[in-house]
Amino acid sequence: MKILLDECLPRRLIRDLNRYSVTTVSRQGWSGVADTELLKLADAEFDILITMDSNLVFQQNLKLSALRIIVLRAFNSRYETLQILVPDIMNAIEKIQPGQIIPVGSPEHFR
């Protein structure tokens, strides 16, 4: 399973997801790439995109994509905040299907 962390997420999450092949948008050289292009690039090379950009799923046409997207819902993108979501992220990774979008976290954490 190849996983891409969006540029808004802390790289330290890679350690927590070490069961998988994980890299970041910046390591791929894709920093600043528009959402439409990022989704095309990710779809061609990765199984899962993990992001906090909840608007991404509404702005883009994902119906033809096999890319799986996990949207983290939290108060901020600090590592300490997101680390508590790791068990739920791992669960989502195990059950997500191609073309599916799964939110992880609580709406009350998303302000």
Backbone as XML, in Angstrom:
<?xml version="1.0"?>
<chain id="A" units="angstrom">
  <residue number="1" name="MET">
    <atom name="N" x="0.850" y="-1.171" z="0.000"/>
    <atom name="CA" x="0.000" y="0.000" z="0.000"/>
    <atom name="C" x="0.897" y="1.236" z="0.000"/>
  </residue>
  <residue number="2" name="LYS">
    <atom name="N" x="0.764" y="2.057" z="-1.025"/>
    <atom name="CA" x="1.546" y="3.292" z="-1.129"/>
    <atom name="C" x="0.670" y="4.469" z="-0.717"/>
  </residue>
  <residue number="3" name="ILE">
    <atom name="N" x="1.189" y="5.234" z="0.265"/>
    <atom name="CA" x="0.413" y="6.322" z="0.849"/>
    <atom name="C" x="1.141" y="7.648" z="0.665"/>
  </residue>
  <residue number="4" name="LEU">
    <atom name="N" x="0.375" y="8.676" z="0.303"/>
    <atom name="CA" x="0.900" y="10.022" z="0.136"/>
    <atom name="C" x="0.285" y="10.928" z="1.191"/>
  </residue>
  <residue number="5" name="LEU">
    <atom name="N" x="1.134" y="11.612" z="1.965"/>
    <atom name="CA" x="0.664" y="12.604" z="2.937"/>
    <atom name="C" x="0.651" y="13.968" z="2.269"/>
  </residue>
  <residue number="6" name="ASP">
    <atom name="N" x="-0.453" y="14.656" z="2.366"/>
    <atom name="CA" x="-0.574" y="15.993" z="1.801"/>
    <atom name="C" x="0.411" y="16.937" z="2.488"/>
  </residue>
  <residue number="7" name="GLU">
    <atom name="N" x="0.733" y="18.035" z="1.833"/>
    <atom name="CA" x="1.758" y="18.934" z="2.362"/>
    <atom name="C" x="1.339" y="19.653" z="3.631"/>
  </residue>
  <residue number="8" name="CYS">
    <atom name="N" x="0.066" y="19.629" z="3.959"/>
    <atom name="CA" x="-0.402" y="20.271" z="5.193"/>
    <atom name="C" x="-0.195" y="19.390" z="6.428"/>
  </residue>
  <residue number="9" name="LEU">
    <atom name="N" x="0.244" y="18.164" z="6.242"/>
    <atom name="CA" x="0.409" y="17.228" z="7.353"/>
    <atom name="C" x="1.866" y="17.114" z="7.792"/>
  </residue>
  <residue number="10" name="PRO">
    <atom name="N" x="2.089" y="16.869" z="9.082"/>
    <atom name="CA" x="3.469" y="16.743" z="9.580"/>
    <atom name="C" x="4.125" y="15.433" z="9.099"/>
  </residue>
  <residue number="11" name="ARG">
    <atom name="N" x="5.381" y="15.554" z="8.683"/>
    <atom name="CA" x="6.124" y="14.382" z="8.205"/>
    <atom name="C" x="6.275" y="13.302" z="9.267"/>
  </residue>
  <residue number="12" name="ARG">
    <atom name="N" x="6.228" y="13.705" z="10.537"/>
    <atom name="CA" x="6.411" y="12.734" z="11.613"/>
    <atom name="C" x="5.336" y="11.648" z="11.612"/>
  </residue>
  <residue number="13" name="LEU">
    <atom name="N" x="4.229" y="11.873" z="10.943"/>
    <atom name="CA" x="3.206" y="10.839" z="10.846"/>
    <atom name="C" x="3.722" y="9.600" z="10.105"/>
  </residue>
  <residue number="14" name="ILE">
    <atom name="N" x="4.738" y="9.788" z="9.289"/>
    <atom name="CA" x="5.324" y="8.648" z="8.564"/>
    <atom name="C" x="5.746" y="7.556" z="9.531"/>
  </residue>
  <residue number="15" name="ARG">
    <atom name="N" x="6.344" y="7.954" z="10.650"/>
    <atom name="CA" x="6.785" y="6.967" z="11.657"/>
    <atom name="C" x="5.623" y="6.143" z="12.176"/>
  </residue>
  <residue number="16" name="ASP">
    <atom name="N" x="4.488" y="6.777" z="12.365"/>
    <atom name="CA" x="3.325" y="6.092" z="12.910"/>
    <atom name="C" x="2.648" y="5.172" z="11.899"/>
  </residue>
  <residue number="17" name="LEU">
    <atom name="N" x="2.930" y="5.389" z="10.644"/>
    <atom name="CA" x="2.338" y="4.582" z="9.575"/>
    <atom name="C" x="3.391" y="3.689" z="8.925"/>
  </residue>
  <residue number="18" name="ASN">
    <atom name="N" x="4.408" y="3.319" z="9.691"/>
    <atom name="CA" x="5.575" y="2.615" z="9.143"/>
    <atom name="C" x="5.277" y="1.222" z="8.612"/>
  </residue>
  <residue number="19" name="ARG">
    <atom name="N" x="4.085" y="0.750" z="8.806"/>
    <atom name="CA" x="3.680" y="-0.544" z="8.245"/>
    <atom name="C" x="3.508" y="-0.448" z="6.725"/>
  </residue>
  <residue number="20" name="TYR">
    <atom name="N" x="3.450" y="0.778" z="6.221"/>
    <atom name="CA" x="3.181" y="1.034" z="4.813"/>
    <atom name="C" x="4.305" y="1.847" z="4.188"/>
  </residue>
  <residue number="21" name="SER">
    <atom name="N" x="4.275" y="1.932" z="2.876"/>
    <atom name="CA" x="5.204" y="2.790" z="2.143"/>
    <atom name="C" x="4.575" y="4.191" z="2.094"/>
  </residue>
  <residue number="22" name="VAL">
    <atom name="N" x="5.148" y="5.121" z="2.862"/>
    <atom name="CA" x="4.564" y="6.455" z="3.005"/>
    <atom name="C" x="5.591" y="7.513" z="2.626"/>
  </residue>
  <residue number="23" name="THR">
    <atom name="N" x="5.143" y="8.507" z="1.875"/>
    <atom name="CA" x="5.968" y="9.665" z="1.568"/>
    <atom name="C" x="5.078" y="10.905" z="1.600"/>
  </residue>
  <residue number="24" name="THR">
    <atom name="N" x="5.687" y="12.040" z="1.336"/>
    <atom name="CA" x="4.952" y="13.311" z="1.395"/>
    <atom name="C" x="4.915" y="13.989" z="0.027"/>
  </residue>
  <residue number="25" name="VAL">
    <atom name="N" x="3.985" y="14.911" z="-0.103"/>
    <atom name="CA" x="3.879" y="15.708" z="-1.322"/>
    <atom name="C" x="5.194" y="16.438" z="-1.578"/>
  </residue>
  <residue number="26" name="SER">
    <atom name="N" x="5.790" y="17.011" z="-0.532"/>
    <atom name="CA" x="7.041" y="17.753" z="-0.737"/>
    <atom name="C" x="8.188" y="16.839" z="-1.157"/>
  </residue>
  <residue number="27" name="ARG">
    <atom name="N" x="8.274" y="15.648" z="-0.606"/>
    <atom name="CA" x="9.332" y="14.708" z="-1.023"/>
    <atom name="C" x="9.164" y="14.288" z="-2.481"/>
  </residue>
  <residue number="28" name="GLN">
    <atom name="N" x="7.943" y="14.305" z="-2.956"/>
    <atom name="CA" x="7.679" y="13.974" z="-4.357"/>
    <atom name="C" x="8.003" y="15.155" z="-5.277"/>
  </residue>
  <residue number="29" name="GLY">
    <atom name="N" x="8.246" y="16.326" z="-4.683"/>
    <atom name="CA" x="8.505" y="17.514" z="-5.481"/>
    <atom name="C" x="7.229" y="18.158" z="-5.989"/>
  </residue>
  <residue number="30" name="TRP">
    <atom name="N" x="6.119" y="17.883" z="-5.322"/>
    <atom name="CA" x="4.826" y="18.372" z="-5.771"/>
    <atom name="C" x="4.277" y="19.507" z="-4.912"/>
  </residue>
  <residue number="31" name="SER">
    <atom name="N" x="5.081" y="20.116" z="-4.083"/>
    <atom name="CA" x="4.608" y="21.228" z="-3.246"/>
    <atom name="C" x="4.055" y="22.341" z="-4.124"/>
  </residue>
  <residue number="32" name="GLY">
    <atom name="N" x="2.922" y="22.880" z="-3.708"/>
    <atom name="CA" x="2.322" y="23.986" z="-4.441"/>
    <atom name="C" x="1.532" y="23.583" z="-5.669"/>
  </residue>
  <residue number="33" name="VAL">
    <atom name="N" x="1.489" y="22.297" z="-5.974"/>
    <atom name="CA" x="0.734" y="21.822" z="-7.135"/>
    <atom name="C" x="-0.760" y="21.977" z="-6.842"/>
  </residue>
  <residue number="34" name="ALA">
    <atom name="N" x="-1.505" y="22.450" z="-7.815"/>
    <atom name="CA" x="-2.958" y="22.639" z="-7.654"/>
    <atom name="C" x="-3.640" y="21.298" z="-7.381"/>
  </residue>
  <residue number="35" name="ASP">
    <atom name="N" x="-4.776" y="21.362" z="-6.687"/>
    <atom name="CA" x="-5.476" y="20.142" z="-6.286"/>
    <atom name="C" x="-5.771" y="19.199" z="-7.444"/>
  </residue>
  <residue number="36" name="THR">
    <atom name="N" x="-6.255" y="19.731" z="-8.547"/>
    <atom name="CA" x="-6.601" y="18.894" z="-9.699"/>
    <atom name="C" x="-5.386" y="18.107" z="-10.176"/>
  </residue>
  <residue number="37" name="GLU">
    <atom name="N" x="-4.270" y="18.780" z="-10.327"/>
    <atom name="CA" x="-3.040" y="18.125" z="-10.787"/>
    <atom name="C" x="-2.509" y="17.160" z="-9.730"/>
  </residue>
  <residue number="38" name="LEU">
    <atom name="N" x="-2.571" y="17.552" z="-8.467"/>
    <atom name="CA" x="-2.104" y="16.683" z="-7.388"/>
    <atom name="C" x="-2.876" y="15.371" z="-7.380"/>
  </residue>
  <residue number="39" name="LEU">
    <atom name="N" x="-4.176" y="15.444" z="-7.547"/>
    <atom name="CA" x="-4.985" y="14.224" z="-7.570"/>
    <atom name="C" x="-4.620" y="13.328" z="-8.746"/>
  </residue>
  <residue number="40" name="LYS">
    <atom name="N" x="-4.342" y="13.916" z="-9.893"/>
    <atom name="CA" x="-3.916" y="13.122" z="-11.057"/>
    <atom name="C" x="-2.581" y="12.446" z="-10.782"/>
  </residue>
  <residue number="41" name="LEU">
    <atom name="N" x="-1.635" y="13.206" z="-10.255"/>
    <atom name="CA" x="-0.316" y="12.652" z="-9.951"/>
    <atom name="C" x="-0.410" y="11.548" z="-8.901"/>
  </residue>
  <residue number="42" name="ALA">
    <atom name="N" x="-1.167" y="11.808" z="-7.853"/>
    <atom name="CA" x="-1.311" y="10.827" z="-6.772"/>
    <atom name="C" x="-2.015" y="9.569" z="-7.274"/>
  </residue>
  <residue number="43" name="ASP">
    <atom name="N" x="-3.034" y="9.731" z="-8.083"/>
    <atom name="CA" x="-3.787" y="8.588" z="-8.608"/>
    <atom name="C" x="-2.895" y="7.667" z="-9.441"/>
  </residue>
  <residue number="44" name="ALA">
    <atom name="N" x="-1.929" y="8.248" z="-10.134"/>
    <atom name="CA" x="-1.037" y="7.456" z="-10.983"/>
    <atom name="C" x="0.017" y="6.679" z="-10.194"/>
  </residue>
  <residue number="45" name="GLU">
    <atom name="N" x="0.369" y="7.147" z="-8.987"/>
    <atom name="CA" x="1.479" y="6.539" z="-8.255"/>
    <atom name="C" x="1.154" y="5.994" z="-6.874"/>
  </residue>
  <residue number="46" name="PHE">
    <atom name="N" x="-0.003" y="6.364" z="-6.314"/>
    <atom name="CA" x="-0.310" y="6.008" z="-4.927"/>
    <atom name="C" x="-1.678" y="5.352" z="-4.812"/>
  </residue>
  <residue number="47" name="ASP">
    <atom name="N" x="-1.842" y="4.626" z="-3.707"/>
    <atom name="CA" x="-3.126" y="4.000" z="-3.412"/>
    <atom name="C" x="-3.999" y="4.929" z="-2.576"/>
  </residue>
  <residue number="48" name="ILE">
    <atom name="N" x="-3.364" y="5.658" z="-1.642"/>
    <atom name="CA" x="-4.100" y="6.475" z="-0.682"/>
    <atom name="C" x="-3.473" y="7.853" z="-0.560"/>
  </residue>
  <residue number="49" name="LEU">
    <atom name="N" x="-4.323" y="8.873" z="-0.484"/>
    <atom name="CA" x="-3.910" y="10.229" z="-0.150"/>
    <atom name="C" x="-4.532" y="10.556" z="1.201"/>
  </residue>
  <residue number="50" name="ILE">
    <atom name="N" x="-3.696" y="11.008" z="2.139"/>
    <atom name="CA" x="-4.192" y="11.461" z="3.430"/>
    <atom name="C" x="-4.033" y="12.977" z="3.471"/>
  </residue>
  <residue number="51" name="THR">
    <atom name="N" x="-5.123" y="13.657" z="3.794"/>
    <atom name="CA" x="-5.144" y="15.119" z="3.757"/>
    <atom name="C" x="-6.023" y="15.672" z="4.873"/>
  </residue>
  <residue number="52" name="MET">
    <atom name="N" x="-5.924" y="16.951" z="5.110"/>
    <atom name="CA" x="-6.865" y="17.655" z="5.981"/>
    <atom name="C" x="-7.749" y="18.591" z="5.158"/>
  </residue>
  <residue number="53" name="ASP">
    <atom name="N" x="-7.535" y="18.626" z="3.869"/>
    <atom name="CA" x="-8.268" y="19.516" z="2.973"/>
    <atom name="C" x="-9.649" y="18.933" z="2.674"/>
  </residue>
  <residue number="54" name="SER">
    <atom name="N" x="-10.616" y="19.240" z="3.520"/>
    <atom name="CA" x="-11.965" y="18.701" z="3.345"/>
    <atom name="C" x="-12.639" y="19.257" z="2.088"/>
  </residue>
  <residue number="55" name="ASN">
    <atom name="N" x="-12.196" y="20.407" z="1.610"/>
    <atom name="CA" x="-12.769" y="20.983" z="0.396"/>
    <atom name="C" x="-12.317" y="20.253" z="-0.858"/>
  </residue>
  <residue number="56" name="LEU">
    <atom name="N" x="-11.197" y="19.593" z="-0.786"/>
    <atom name="CA" x="-10.652" y="18.887" z="-1.940"/>
    <atom name="C" x="-11.677" y="17.924" z="-2.524"/>
  </residue>
  <residue number="57" name="VAL">
    <atom name="N" x="-12.382" y="17.216" z="-1.694"/>
    <atom name="CA" x="-13.336" y="16.221" z="-2.170"/>
    <atom name="C" x="-14.562" y="16.844" z="-2.821"/>
  </residue>
  <residue number="58" name="PHE">
    <atom name="N" x="-14.857" y="18.096" z="-2.508"/>
    <atom name="CA" x="-15.998" y="18.772" z="-3.113"/>
    <atom name="C" x="-15.600" y="19.539" z="-4.370"/>
  </residue>
  <residue number="59" name="GLN">
    <atom name="N" x="-14.332" y="19.907" z="-4.469"/>
    <atom name="CA" x="-13.866" y="20.709" z="-5.587"/>
    <atom name="C" x="-13.481" y="19.861" z="-6.796"/>
  </residue>
  <residue number="60" name="GLN">
    <atom name="N" x="-13.216" y="18.607" z="-6.574"/>
    <atom name="CA" x="-12.671" y="17.776" z="-7.636"/>
    <atom name="C" x="-13.632" y="16.652" z="-8.008"/>
  </residue>
  <residue number="61" name="ASN">
    <atom name="N" x="-13.565" y="16.205" z="-9.267"/>
    <atom name="CA" x="-14.360" y="15.070" z="-9.710"/>
    <atom name="C" x="-13.548" y="13.805" z="-9.452"/>
  </residue>
  <residue number="62" name="LEU">
    <atom name="N" x="-13.946" y="13.060" z="-8.435"/>
    <atom name="CA" x="-13.191" y="11.872" z="-8.043"/>
    <atom name="C" x="-13.853" y="10.581" z="-8.519"/>
  </residue>
  <residue number="63" name="LYS">
    <atom name="N" x="-14.922" y="10.674" z="-9.273"/>
    <atom name="CA" x="-15.678" y="9.487" z="-9.672"/>
    <atom name="C" x="-14.878" y="8.517" z="-10.526"/>
  </residue>
  <residue number="64" name="LEU">
    <atom name="N" x="-13.966" y="9.002" z="-11.321"/>
    <atom name="CA" x="-13.195" y="8.134" z="-12.200"/>
    <atom name="C" x="-11.850" y="7.723" z="-11.600"/>
  </residue>
  <residue number="65" name="SER">
    <atom name="N" x="-11.589" y="8.140" z="-10.406"/>
    <atom name="CA" x="-10.309" y="7.884" z="-9.762"/>
    <atom name="C" x="-10.361" y="6.612" z="-8.911"/>
  </residue>
  <residue number="66" name="ALA">
    <atom name="N" x="-9.265" y="5.867" z="-8.921"/>
    <atom name="CA" x="-9.129" y="4.701" z="-8.034"/>
    <atom name="C" x="-8.472" y="5.110" z="-6.721"/>
  </residue>
  <residue number="67" name="LEU">
    <atom name="N" x="-8.027" y="6.361" z="-6.657"/>
    <atom name="CA" x="-7.354" y="6.857" z="-5.461"/>
    <atom name="C" x="-8.307" y="6.832" z="-4.276"/>
  </residue>
  <residue number="68" name="ARG">
    <atom name="N" x="-7.785" y="6.362" z="-3.161"/>
    <atom name="CA" x="-8.542" y="6.370" z="-1.913"/>
    <atom name="C" x="-8.105" y="7.617" z="-1.144"/>
  </residue>
  <residue number="69" name="ILE">
    <atom name="N" x="-9.048" y="8.299" z="-0.500"/>
    <atom name="CA" x="-8.704" y="9.530" z="0.207"/>
    <atom name="C" x="-9.203" y="9.454" z="1.646"/>
  </residue>
  <residue number="70" name="ILE">
    <atom name="N" x="-8.288" y="9.722" z="2.571"/>
    <atom name="CA" x="-8.627" y="9.808" z="3.986"/>
    <atom name="C" x="-8.510" y="11.276" z="4.378"/>
  </residue>
  <residue number="71" name="VAL">
    <atom name="N" x="-9.617" y="11.852" z="4.851"/>
    <atom name="CA" x="-9.645" y="13.261" z="5.236"/>
    <atom name="C" x="-9.625" y="13.329" z="6.764"/>
  </residue>
  <residue number="72" name="LEU">
    <atom name="N" x="-8.558" y="13.894" z="7.297"/>
    <atom name="CA" x="-8.431" y="14.038" z="8.745"/>
    <atom name="C" x="-9.191" y="15.274" z="9.199"/>
  </residue>
  <residue number="73" name="ARG">
    <atom name="N" x="-9.988" y="15.112" z="10.239"/>
    <atom name="CA" x="-10.763" y="16.215" z="10.795"/>
    <atom name="C" x="-10.257" y="16.461" z="12.211"/>
  </residue>
  <residue number="74" name="ALA">
    <atom name="N" x="-9.566" y="17.567" z="12.367"/>
    <atom name="CA" x="-8.988" y="17.925" z="13.666"/>
    <atom name="C" x="-8.892" y="19.437" z="13.771"/>
  </residue>
  <residue number="75" name="PHE">
    <atom name="N" x="-8.685" y="19.899" z="14.996"/>
    <atom name="CA" x="-8.610" y="21.328" z="15.282"/>
    <atom name="C" x="-7.436" y="21.995" z="14.578"/>
  </residue>
  <residue number="76" name="ASN">
    <atom name="N" x="-6.304" y="21.286" z="14.492"/>
    <atom name="CA" x="-5.136" y="21.824" z="13.795"/>
    <atom name="C" x="-4.330" y="20.673" z="13.216"/>
  </residue>
  <residue number="77" name="SER">
    <atom name="N" x="-3.275" y="20.976" z="12.501"/>
    <atom name="CA" x="-2.471" y="19.950" z="11.846"/>
    <atom name="C" x="-1.172" y="19.641" z="12.590"/>
  </residue>
  <residue number="78" name="ARG">
    <atom name="N" x="-1.096" y="20.016" z="13.853"/>
    <atom name="CA" x="0.099" y="19.707" z="14.637"/>
    <atom name="C" x="0.194" y="18.206" z="14.856"/>
  </residue>
  <residue number="79" name="TYR">
    <atom name="N" x="1.408" y="17.707" z="14.882"/>
    <atom name="CA" x="1.642" y="16.276" z="15.067"/>
    <atom name="C" x="0.945" y="15.749" z="16.317"/>
  </residue>
  <residue number="80" name="GLU">
    <atom name="N" x="1.070" y="16.472" z="17.421"/>
    <atom name="CA" x="0.490" y="16.019" z="18.687"/>
    <atom name="C" x="-1.040" y="15.888" z="18.592"/>
  </residue>
  <residue number="81" name="THR">
    <atom name="N" x="-1.657" y="16.727" z="17.814"/>
    <atom name="CA" x="-3.096" y="16.671" z="17.618"/>
    <atom name="C" x="-3.476" y="15.466" z="16.762"/>
  </residue>
  <residue number="82" name="LEU">
    <atom name="N" x="-2.737" y="15.251" z="15.694"/>
    <atom name="CA" x="-3.079" y="14.190" z="14.751"/>
    <atom name="C" x="-2.645" y="12.805" z="15.217"/>
  </residue>
  <residue number="83" name="GLN">
    <atom name="N" x="-1.655" y="12.751" z="16.071"/>
    <atom name="CA" x="-1.146" y="11.453" z="16.521"/>
    <atom name="C" x="-2.243" y="10.633" z="17.210"/>
  </residue>
  <residue number="84" name="ILE">
    <atom name="N" x="-3.150" y="11.276" z="17.910"/>
    <atom name="CA" x="-4.212" y="10.523" z="18.579"/>
    <atom name="C" x="-5.187" y="9.883" z="17.575"/>
  </residue>
  <residue number="85" name="LEU">
    <atom name="N" x="-5.146" y="10.340" z="16.327"/>
    <atom name="CA" x="-6.001" y="9.766" z="15.289"/>
    <atom name="C" x="-5.376" y="8.554" z="14.602"/>
  </residue>
  <residue number="86" name="VAL">
    <atom name="N" x="-4.115" y="8.258" z="14.902"/>
    <atom name="CA" x="-3.399" y="7.190" z="14.200"/>
    <atom name="C" x="-4.135" y="5.848" z="14.229"/>
  </residue>
  <residue number="87" name="PRO">
    <atom name="N" x="-4.662" y="5.380" z="15.360"/>
    <atom name="CA" x="-5.404" y="4.109" z="15.313"/>
    <atom name="C" x="-6.584" y="4.149" z="14.336"/>
  </residue>
  <residue number="88" name="ASP">
    <atom name="N" x="-7.286" y="5.271" z="14.286"/>
    <atom name="CA" x="-8.406" y="5.405" z="13.353"/>
    <atom name="C" x="-7.922" y="5.509" z="11.907"/>
  </residue>
  <residue number="89" name="ILE">
    <atom name="N" x="-6.783" y="6.154" z="11.705"/>
    <atom name="CA" x="-6.190" y="6.222" z="10.361"/>
    <atom name="C" x="-5.832" y="4.822" z="9.892"/>
  </residue>
  <residue number="90" name="MET">
    <atom name="N" x="-5.199" y="4.042" z="10.762"/>
    <atom name="CA" x="-4.809" y="2.666" z="10.410"/>
    <atom name="C" x="-6.044" y="1.833" z="10.069"/>
  </residue>
  <residue number="91" name="ASN">
    <atom name="N" x="-7.101" y="2.002" z="10.835"/>
    <atom name="CA" x="-8.346" y="1.283" z="10.565"/>
    <atom name="C" x="-8.917" y="1.688" z="9.203"/>
  </residue>
  <residue number="92" name="ALA">
    <atom name="N" x="-8.894" y="2.971" z="8.907"/>
    <atom name="CA" x="-9.391" y="3.466" z="7.622"/>
    <atom name="C" x="-8.556" y="2.922" z="6.471"/>
  </residue>
  <residue number="93" name="ILE">
    <atom name="N" x="-7.240" y="2.873" z="6.641"/>
    <atom name="CA" x="-6.348" y="2.334" z="5.604"/>
    <atom name="C" x="-6.726" y="0.890" z="5.286"/>
  </residue>
  <residue number="94" name="GLU">
    <atom name="N" x="-7.021" y="0.125" z="6.312"/>
    <atom name="CA" x="-7.344" y="-1.292" z="6.123"/>
    <atom name="C" x="-8.677" y="-1.527" z="5.427"/>
  </residue>
  <residue number="95" name="LYS">
    <atom name="N" x="-9.631" y="-0.615" z="5.587"/>
    <atom name="CA" x="-10.956" y="-0.885" z="5.027"/>
    <atom name="C" x="-11.330" y="-0.042" z="3.809"/>
  </residue>
  <residue number="96" name="ILE">
    <atom name="N" x="-10.582" y="1.011" z="3.515"/>
    <atom name="CA" x="-10.945" y="1.901" z="2.412"/>
    <atom name="C" x="-10.841" y="1.190" z="1.063"/>
  </residue>
  <residue number="97" name="GLN">
    <atom name="N" x="-11.777" y="1.503" z="0.198"/>
    <atom name="CA" x="-11.842" y="0.904" z="-1.129"/>
    <atom name="C" x="-11.467" y="1.940" z="-2.197"/>
  </residue>
  <residue number="98" name="PRO">
    <atom name="N" x="-11.042" y="1.480" z="-3.384"/>
    <atom name="CA" x="-10.703" y="2.419" z="-4.461"/>
    <atom name="C" x="-11.844" y="3.391" z="-4.751"/>
  </residue>
  <residue number="99" name="GLY">
    <atom name="N" x="-11.478" y="4.671" z="-4.870"/>
    <atom name="CA" x="-12.446" y="5.716" z="-5.159"/>
    <atom name="C" x="-13.235" y="6.203" z="-3.953"/>
  </residue>
  <residue number="100" name="GLN">
    <atom name="N" x="-12.968" y="5.620" z="-2.799"/>
    <atom name="CA" x="-13.714" y="5.977" z="-1.594"/>
    <atom name="C" x="-13.022" y="7.104" z="-0.825"/>
  </residue>
  <residue number="101" name="ILE">
    <atom name="N" x="-13.827" y="7.881" z="-0.108"/>
    <atom name="CA" x="-13.341" y="8.948" z="0.768"/>
    <atom name="C" x="-13.834" y="8.634" z="2.170"/>
  </residue>
  <residue number="102" name="ILE">
    <atom name="N" x="-12.903" y="8.577" z="3.127"/>
    <atom name="CA" x="-13.274" y="8.293" z="4.514"/>
    <atom name="C" x="-12.792" y="9.442" z="5.397"/>
  </residue>
  <residue number="103" name="PRO">
    <atom name="N" x="-13.706" y="10.062" z="6.144"/>
    <atom name="CA" x="-13.287" y="11.065" z="7.129"/>
    <atom name="C" x="-12.826" y="10.362" z="8.408"/>
  </residue>
  <residue number="104" name="VAL">
    <atom name="N" x="-11.773" y="10.882" z="9.016"/>
    <atom name="CA" x="-11.252" y="10.347" z="10.274"/>
    <atom name="C" x="-11.138" y="11.503" z="11.255"/>
  </residue>
  <residue number="105" name="GLY">
    <atom name="N" x="-11.686" y="11.332" z="12.433"/>
    <atom name="CA" x="-11.673" y="12.380" z="13.444"/>
    <atom name="C" x="-13.087" y="12.833" z="13.735"/>
  </residue>
  <residue number="106" name="SER">
    <atom name="N" x="-13.192" y="13.749" z="14.640"/>
    <atom name="CA" x="-14.498" y="14.220" z="15.087"/>
    <atom name="C" x="-14.824" y="15.584" z="14.516"/>
  </residue>
  <residue number="107" name="PRO">
    <atom name="N" x="-16.079" y="15.782" z="14.138"/>
    <atom name="CA" x="-16.481" y="17.105" z="13.644"/>
    <atom name="C" x="-16.186" y="18.213" z="14.652"/>
  </residue>
  <residue number="108" name="GLU">
    <atom name="N" x="-16.294" y="17.912" z="15.950"/>
    <atom name="CA" x="-16.031" y="18.942" z="16.942"/>
    <atom name="C" x="-14.538" y="19.326" z="16.991"/>
  </residue>
  <residue number="109" name="HIS">
    <atom name="N" x="-13.676" y="18.484" z="16.418"/>
    <atom name="CA" x="-12.265" y="18.823" z="16.313"/>
    <atom name="C" x="-11.965" y="19.657" z="15.072"/>
  </residue>
  <residue number="110" name="PHE">
    <atom name="N" x="-12.964" y="19.757" z="14.218"/>
    <atom name="CA" x="-12.796" y="20.496" z="12.975"/>
    <atom name="C" x="-13.489" y="21.840" z="13.111"/>
  </residue>
  <residue number="111" name="ARG">
    <atom name="N" x="-12.710" y="22.882" z="13.362"/>
    <atom name="CA" x="-13.282" y="24.222" z="13.543"/>
    <atom name="C" x="-12.852" y="25.153" z="12.450"/>
  </residue>
</chain>
